[in-house]
Amino acid sequence: MAEQKPDGIDQNPITVALQRVYLKDSSFEAPSSPGIFIGEWGPTVSLNIGSKTSELGDDNYECVLQLTVEAKQGDQTAFLVEIQQAGLFLLRGLAPADLQRALVTFCPQQLYPYAREAVADLTNKGGFPALQLQPMNFEAIAAEAYRRQQAEQATAAGNAAASPEANH
């Protein structure tokens, strides 16, 4: 519980603030160009996404949102884009569970529009139509990952209880 002065002013206010957004790393490859530009454009696009956080001290955290986008035209790679969109966040006064949730959902959610813009810009500059990634709900993604983790743990616990070695 936050301490309060006698006049009711909170001594430990909660602060959640984005301090800075920056592109930490980016890469664009078009290994099949210029031949890939000939013919009808109808790629299969895959997206891998992840994030990592680092505590920097004084309630400051870096969050890095990592996106890897690959477009294939048949069996040829049309382009590969890798983005590390980063941000500095001030997260003060949060309970540990709320801090973890902010690092996993809130921070990546704030960075994602910048990463989407970087992907669209790089694909367009590479001679391809600007790739517009769909919006994402990081709260739903985190909830699904937690549900899967719980199911895997329950399955593992059930398998351990059913194994012959567990009954000895």
Number of C-alpha atoms within 10 A of each C-alpha: 6 10 11 12 9 7 6 8 10 12 11 13 13 14 13 18 13 17 12 11 17 14 16 13 12 17 12 17 16 18 13 14 15 10 9 18 12 8 7 8 12 10 16 13 15 11 12 10 11 12 17 13 17 12 12 12 8 9 14 18 20 21 24 25 25 22 21 17 19 20 19 17 16 10 8 13 19 24 23 20 20 22 23 22 25 27 22 21 23 19 20 16 17 17 11 9 9 12 16 12 15 18 21 20 19 16 27 27 18 17 22 21 16 17 24 18 14 21 26 19 16 23 21 13 12 15 12 17 13 16 18 12 15 8 10 12 13 17 16 11 13 14 12 12 12 12 12 12 12 12 12 12 12 12 12 12 11 11 12 13 12 11 10 9 8 9 8 5
